[in-house]
């Protein structure tokens, strides 16, 4: 028992260690060291030099040696009340040599680094202050902040070149104050996504960052405004950033929150702002000597942003050579991107702007197109239209196949660009994101005027896509959405499809193979078109809820294969149509192995191939829908119930098996491999012929004719069928004689028994006489 307990304990430790995201110090040169300092506090801080196997308390005065470059130390702690409490009571690390931090700083709070909530104010106050040996910051993943939580956290870290991501969108007072103050090597600031600011939140955040050239965008549209005291949210934010030459803001009104925020920045630069902002200059407004550009006039370049170090991109041209240029310095200089180039985005967060002058279209045809190539992880933003007009302003796609396969096979693509065009062209977005397996969200698609095949196969095989975009168009085009989301196996939410008048193949295969889709959208259309819903949900193996299909007049192949392979579907939608079309229900529910209830089929006039293979392979179906048509059409019932292995009841109204004009069969293999026994209801006038093209062998026949009681019908019916070299006769009151095709008596049996078996010497055609009845059977 002790051994088992020990093993369980080891397993628990292993699992926790593998799940944990410990703060980690990695030596970037030999003999690097670290230690800790604190005043009145007694925090719990531990370190491990063996990958988390053993842990030792890190106390004041300890100097931990990382002897070799690459040596690592994991750091953790259990400090639910936070690490610091104010300027005097705080914890900070001490370092020598060169050390890169990684992992989550939150492992100092919860012991494993998974928490996203900072528990107390001043929590990480001055944590790495003046650690001039720190070359890389750890993750700072918290989304719920507290007052003063990151105050001066990296201030004076003069070797730090890149800031960590700061994902929080809800800020707290003083939360980022002086966080990177004096980081003189910092060249890249983090994104600051918050749109609502807090008092003093960014005060002196980057003051003295003398290597910083571009400020992070400030998306907040207004600054806090207090009646009693200034909130100081941006006070001194970039003070002393002597090389800073670009700032982009979204607020449109000045107040005292920007006191001395641009003191001692570069003498020239670009200030990007809304047109409504007053053009006031000075250290508390727009820097003197800077050029003002308005957001409304700025180009919206297609932009590639690295989400991991050393990501690359290039271009592949197939019989095509568009004008494509890229810029790695924010649009200052531009270089042609040509086939064979591999452009490296060295650091996470590095950006490349792309533009082109292609007024006649970027790609030309399915064999004359250009695609981007990528490695690593790249988020794309900005407008794809900058490849057309150079600025991303146009809203008209200029040519057919314009963006055909643009990002096809880009498994590194994590975010799609804007597709703002409102006027599309034929197949303009066809295969655009095919195989982009890291893409989780589709771009907005605002176009309401579509073109033939415009979105066909657009997201084919995007296996991580979970939500489809809205599709507002009510006027459709041929094949516009065909196979748009085929193979999007993570898709769980689909858009509304409001169109009431459909066109050829408009939804053909739209959600084919979306194996996680459980509910289909409403389909209100009453005017259908050829193949409009064909293959729409084929292979959606999780689909359990289907929409109403209200149309009463159908179109050729309109529902063909619509729910084929939907193995979770138990009930079919109502099918009220009375006017059918060729192939209209062709394979509609093929392979729906859970389907237990078929819909009514009220049509009395059929069309060629209308029900062809409609329920084939529906192995849970026990009762067929009534078939009220009295006259058949070419191949109308062919394979209709083939392989419905549990089907045991069929009702028909027709009286001839073959078409009276061409004598062609219309029930080929329609009951192949149904249940071995069952009931076949039919008019008395229908010839009692058996086999996989007729009445299932082994089934009882009952007549539906008016005035004929069921008991009388059953009593007057002799059923004959075959299996192997045996002829079976049921309900024979008279003696039985079996003849071969030469008229020779082969065998005779006395009647009066419920079931009689007759063995014959070989396969072939035989005539079975029962009293005055004659039955022809074939043993194959």
QUIKA-V209375 format. One record per backbone hydrogen bond with DSSP energy under -1.0 kcal/mol. CO is the residue of the C=O (numbers start at 1). NH is the residue of the N-H. If there is no record, write none. Layout:
{{CO,NH} {CO,NH}}
//
This chain:
{{1,5} {2,6} {3,7} {4,8} {5,9} {6,10} {7,11} {8,12} {9,13} {10,14} {11,15} {12,16} {13,17} {14,18} {15,19} {16,20} {21,104} {23,75} {24,102} {25,73} {26,100} {27,70} {32,66} {33,96} {34,64} {35,94} {37,92} {45,58} {46,76} {47,56} {48,74} {56,47} {59,62} {64,34} {66,32} {67,31} {68,71} {71,27} {73,25} {74,48} {75,23} {76,46} {79,82} {88,90} {89,85} {89,86} {92,37} {94,35} {96,33} {98,28} {99,135} {100,26} {102,24} {103,139} {104,107} {105,108} {106,109} {106,110} {107,77} {109,79} {112,21} {116,143} {116,144} {120,123} {122,125} {124,127} {126,129} {127,93} {128,131} {130,132} {131,134} {133,99} {136,101} {139,105} {144,118} {146,149} {147,122} {148,151} {149,124} {150,153} {151,126} {153,128} {154,157} {155,130} {156,158} {157,160} {161,187} {161,188} {172,175} {173,148} {174,177} {175,150} {176,179} {177,152} {179,154} {180,183} {181,156} {182,184} {183,186} {188,163} {198,201} {199,174} {200,203} {201,176} {202,205} {203,178} {205,180} {206,209} {207,182} {208,210} {209,212} {213,245} {218,250} {221,252} {231,200} {233,202} {234,237} {235,204} {237,206} {238,241} {239,208} {240,242} {241,244} {244,266} {245,270} {246,215} {247,272} {248,218} {255,258} {256,259} {257,234} {258,261} {259,236} {260,263} {261,238} {262,265} {263,240} {269,291} {270,247} {271,293} {272,249} {273,295} {274,277} {278,280} {280,286} {282,285} {283,262} {286,282} {287,290} {291,271} {293,273} {294,297} {295,298} {300,383} {302,354} {303,381} {304,352} {305,379} {306,349} {311,345} {312,375} {313,343} {314,373} {316,371} {318,369} {324,337} {325,355} {326,335} {327,353} {335,326} {338,341} {343,313} {345,311} {346,310} {347,350} {350,306} {352,304} {353,327} {354,302} {355,325} {358,361} {365,368} {368,364} {368,365} {369,318} {371,316} {373,314} {375,312} {377,307} {378,414} {379,305} {381,303} {382,418} {383,386} {384,387} {385,388} {385,389} {386,356} {386,390} {388,358} {391,300} {395,422} {395,423} {399,402} {401,404} {402,363} {403,406} {405,408} {406,372} {407,410} {409,411} {410,413} {412,378} {415,380} {418,384} {423,397} {425,428} {426,401} {428,403} {429,432} {430,405} {431,434} {432,407} {433,436} {434,409} {435,437} {436,439} {440,466} {449,424} {451,454} {452,427} {453,456} {454,429} {455,458} {456,431} {457,460} {458,433} {459,462} {460,435} {461,463} {462,465} {466,492} {466,493} {477,480} {478,453} {479,482} {480,455} {481,484} {482,457} {483,486} {484,459} {485,488} {486,461} {487,489} {488,491} {493,468} {500,526} {500,527} {503,506} {504,479} {506,481} {507,510} {508,483} {509,512} {510,485} {511,514} {512,487} {513,515} {514,517} {518,544} {518,545} {527,502} {529,532} {530,505} {532,507} {533,536} {534,509} {535,538} {536,511} {537,540} {538,513} {539,541} {540,543} {545,520} {552,578} {552,579} {555,558} {556,531} {558,533} {559,562} {560,535} {562,537} {563,566} {564,539} {565,567} {566,569} {570,596} {570,597} {579,554} {581,584} {582,557} {583,586} {584,559} {585,588} {586,561} {587,590} {588,563} {589,592} {590,565} {591,593} {592,595} {597,572} {607,610} {608,583} {609,612} {610,585} {611,614} {612,587} {614,589} {615,618} {616,591} {617,619} {618,621} {622,648} {627,653} {633,636} {634,609} {636,611} {637,640} {638,613} {640,615} {641,644} {642,617} {643,645} {644,647} {647,675} {648,679} {649,624} {650,681} {651,627} {659,663} {664,659} {666,637} {667,670} {668,639} {669,672} {670,641} {671,674} {672,643} {678,700} {679,650} {680,702} {681,652} {682,704} {683,686} {687,689} {689,695} {691,694} {692,671} {695,691} {696,699} {700,680} {702,682} {705,708} {709,713} {710,714} {711,715} {712,716} {714,717} {719,730} {721,728} {723,726} {725,760} {726,723} {727,758} {728,721} {729,756} {730,719} {732,752} {735,771} {736,749} {737,769} {738,746} {738,747} {739,767} {740,743} {744,740} {747,738} {749,736} {754,731} {756,729} {758,727} {764,779} {766,777} {767,739} {768,775} {769,737} {770,773} {773,770} {775,768} {777,766}}
//
